[in-house]
């Protein structure tokens, strides 16, 4: 077992060290293993240190999720602003972040374990929503219901696929897909279907179908 750190951390550095320790535990051992004491032990500091910085376990998890949202938003923004960016590269960055950080990504959307009223969390999550809205040309301030519908539609498409992948729910589809098909192939096929407006129920005879802009 790691011994307690003898050299004291600077105040800000200790907070970051505890968040790093918490993420290490989350990745290695899972959410159920992440406690305040476990984070302190991983960081090599006093058991009282996490409570001083985060209050309780919910506070620690929420600040870790907020940090995740900031990194997540940065990755999507970088993809969208790349001069060589292709259509849907923001969606590809969304999926890539989740694949690289599955435990953190799932924690970020665990409302039952997080304090959604915590200012740092609200700010980080809103920043992500602003980037997603901007990617659709939608104003983050007072959008219309129709604009929100377009945003939610795109978000649901990508987020839904991401969760299916992380939960292992796509294996059955890969079993019946042409040999050599990968989850990336499925993702690209889904995006192509969205572009060609082929996602959704089969049109009913006699019902006019309107495409979306």
C-alpha positions as CSV (number, residue, x, y, z in Angstrom):
1,X,0.0,0.0,0.0
2,X,1.3,3.5,-0.9
3,X,2.5,5.4,2.1
4,X,1.3,8.9,3.0
5,X,3.0,11.7,1.0
6,X,5.6,13.4,3.1
7,X,6.0,16.6,1.0
8,X,2.8,18.8,1.3
9,X,0.9,19.7,-1.8
10,X,0.1,23.3,-2.7
11,X,-3.6,24.0,-2.1
12,X,-4.6,24.0,-5.8
13,X,-2.2,21.1,-6.5
14,X,-3.8,19.0,-3.8
15,X,-7.2,19.4,-5.3
16,X,-5.9,18.4,-8.7
17,X,-4.0,15.4,-7.2
18,X,-7.2,14.2,-5.6
19,X,-9.2,14.5,-8.9
20,X,-6.4,12.6,-10.6
21,X,-6.5,9.9,-7.9
22,X,-10.3,9.7,-8.2
23,X,-10.1,9.2,-11.9
24,X,-7.4,6.6,-11.6
25,X,-9.7,4.6,-9.2
26,X,-12.7,5.1,-11.5
27,X,-10.8,3.7,-14.5
28,X,-9.1,0.9,-12.6
29,X,-11.6,-0.3,-10.1
30,X,-15.0,1.2,-11.1
31,X,-17.4,3.7,-9.5
32,X,-18.3,1.6,-6.5
33,X,-14.6,1.5,-5.4
34,X,-14.3,5.3,-5.5
35,X,-14.7,6.7,-1.9
36,X,-13.2,9.7,-0.2
37,X,-10.8,7.5,1.7
38,X,-9.8,5.6,-1.4
39,X,-9.0,8.9,-3.2
40,X,-6.9,10.1,-0.3
41,X,-5.1,6.8,-0.1
42,X,-4.4,6.9,-3.9
43,X,-3.1,10.4,-3.7
44,X,-1.0,9.6,-0.6
45,X,-2.6,12.3,1.6
46,X,-4.6,12.5,4.8
47,X,-8.1,11.0,4.9
48,X,-9.5,14.4,5.8
49,X,-8.1,16.1,2.6
50,X,-10.9,15.2,0.2
51,X,-13.6,16.4,2.6
52,X,-11.8,19.7,2.9
53,X,-11.9,20.2,-0.8
54,X,-15.1,18.6,-2.0
55,X,-17.3,18.2,1.1
56,X,-18.5,14.7,0.5
57,X,-18.3,11.9,-2.1
58,X,-21.0,13.6,-4.2
59,X,-18.9,16.7,-4.3
60,X,-15.9,14.8,-5.5
61,X,-17.8,12.9,-8.1
62,X,-19.4,16.1,-9.4
63,X,-16.2,18.0,-9.6
64,X,-14.6,15.0,-11.5
65,X,-17.6,15.0,-13.9
66,X,-17.3,18.8,-14.4
67,X,-13.6,18.3,-15.3
68,X,-14.7,15.6,-17.7
69,X,-17.2,17.9,-19.3
70,X,-14.5,20.6,-19.8
71,X,-12.2,18.1,-21.5
72,X,-15.0,16.7,-23.5
73,X,-16.1,20.1,-24.7
74,X,-12.5,21.0,-25.6
75,X,-12.1,17.9,-27.7
76,X,-15.3,18.5,-29.6
77,X,-14.4,22.2,-30.2
78,X,-11.0,21.2,-31.4
79,X,-12.5,18.8,-33.9
80,X,-15.0,21.4,-35.2
81,X,-12.4,24.1,-35.5
82,X,-9.8,22.0,-37.3
83,X,-9.3,23.5,-40.8
84,X,-9.6,20.1,-42.4
85,X,-12.8,19.2,-40.4
86,X,-15.3,17.1,-42.2
87,X,-19.1,17.0,-41.7
88,X,-19.8,15.0,-38.5
89,X,-16.3,15.4,-37.1
90,X,-17.8,16.8,-33.9
91,X,-19.8,13.6,-33.6
92,X,-16.7,11.5,-34.2
93,X,-14.9,13.4,-31.5
94,X,-17.9,12.8,-29.2
95,X,-17.7,9.1,-29.7
96,X,-13.9,9.0,-29.5
97,X,-13.8,10.8,-26.1
98,X,-16.3,8.2,-24.7
99,X,-14.3,5.3,-26.0
100,X,-11.1,6.7,-24.5
101,X,-12.8,7.5,-21.2
102,X,-15.7,5.1,-20.8
103,X,-16.0,5.2,-17.0
104,X,-15.7,9.0,-16.8
105,X,-18.1,9.5,-19.7
106,X,-20.7,7.3,-17.9
107,X,-20.2,9.2,-14.6
108,X,-20.7,12.5,-16.4
109,X,-24.3,11.5,-17.1
110,X,-25.1,9.8,-13.8
111,X,-27.6,12.3,-12.4
112,X,-28.2,10.1,-9.4
113,X,-24.6,10.4,-8.3
114,X,-24.0,14.1,-9.0
115,X,-25.0,17.4,-7.6
116,X,-26.4,19.2,-10.7
117,X,-26.7,22.5,-8.8
118,X,-23.0,22.8,-8.2
119,X,-21.7,25.9,-10.0
120,X,-18.6,24.3,-11.5
121,X,-20.7,21.4,-12.9
122,X,-23.5,23.7,-14.3
123,X,-20.9,25.9,-16.0
124,X,-19.0,23.0,-17.6
125,X,-22.2,21.3,-18.8
126,X,-23.6,24.5,-20.2
127,X,-20.3,25.2,-22.1
128,X,-20.7,21.8,-23.8
129,X,-24.3,22.6,-24.7
130,X,-23.2,25.9,-26.2
131,X,-20.7,24.1,-28.4
132,X,-23.2,21.5,-29.5
133,X,-25.7,24.3,-30.3
134,X,-23.1,26.3,-32.2
135,X,-22.3,23.2,-34.3
136,X,-25.9,23.2,-35.5
137,X,-26.0,27.0,-36.0
138,X,-28.4,27.3,-33.1
139,X,-28.3,30.2,-30.7
140,X,-27.6,29.0,-27.1
141,X,-29.6,32.0,-25.8
142,X,-33.4,31.6,-26.2
143,X,-33.5,29.1,-29.1
144,X,-36.9,28.2,-30.6
145,X,-38.5,24.8,-29.9
146,X,-37.9,23.8,-33.5
147,X,-34.2,24.7,-33.1
148,X,-34.0,22.7,-29.9
149,X,-35.7,19.8,-31.6
150,X,-32.9,19.7,-34.2
151,X,-30.3,19.9,-31.6
152,X,-31.8,17.2,-29.4
153,X,-32.3,15.0,-32.5
154,X,-28.6,15.1,-33.4
155,X,-27.5,14.7,-29.8
156,X,-29.8,11.8,-29.2
157,X,-28.5,10.1,-32.3
158,X,-24.8,10.3,-31.3
159,X,-25.3,9.8,-27.6
160,X,-27.6,6.9,-28.1
161,X,-25.0,5.1,-30.4
162,X,-22.3,5.9,-27.8
163,X,-24.2,4.3,-25.0
164,X,-25.0,1.2,-27.1
165,X,-21.4,0.8,-27.9
166,X,-20.2,1.3,-24.3
167,X,-22.8,-1.2,-23.0
168,X,-21.8,-3.8,-25.5
169,X,-25.2,-3.7,-27.2
170,X,-23.9,-3.6,-30.7
171,X,-22.3,-7.1,-30.7
172,X,-25.6,-8.7,-31.9
173,X,-25.5,-6.4,-34.9
174,X,-21.9,-7.1,-35.7
175,X,-22.7,-10.9,-35.6
176,X,-25.1,-10.5,-38.5
177,X,-23.1,-7.8,-40.4
178,X,-20.8,-8.6,-43.3
179,X,-17.6,-10.1,-42.2
180,X,-15.0,-7.5,-41.1
181,X,-17.6,-4.9,-40.2
182,X,-16.5,-2.8,-37.2
183,X,-18.3,-0.4,-34.8
184,X,-16.7,2.4,-36.7
185,X,-18.3,1.1,-39.9
186,X,-21.7,1.0,-38.2
187,X,-21.2,4.5,-36.9
188,X,-20.4,5.9,-40.4
189,X,-23.3,4.0,-41.9
190,X,-25.6,5.6,-39.3
191,X,-24.3,9.1,-40.1
192,X,-24.8,8.4,-43.8
193,X,-28.4,7.3,-43.1
194,X,-28.9,10.6,-41.2
195,X,-27.6,12.6,-44.2
196,X,-29.9,10.8,-46.6
197,X,-32.9,11.2,-44.2
198,X,-33.4,7.4,-44.0
199,X,-33.5,7.3,-40.2
200,X,-37.0,7.0,-38.8
201,X,-40.1,4.9,-39.6
202,X,-41.0,3.9,-43.1
203,X,-43.4,6.5,-44.6
204,X,-47.0,5.6,-44.4
205,X,-48.8,5.5,-47.8
206,X,-50.7,8.7,-48.3
207,X,-48.8,10.7,-45.7
208,X,-46.6,13.5,-47.0
209,X,-43.1,13.4,-45.5
210,X,-41.3,16.7,-45.1
211,X,-37.5,16.7,-45.0
212,X,-35.5,18.8,-42.5
213,X,-33.1,21.5,-43.4
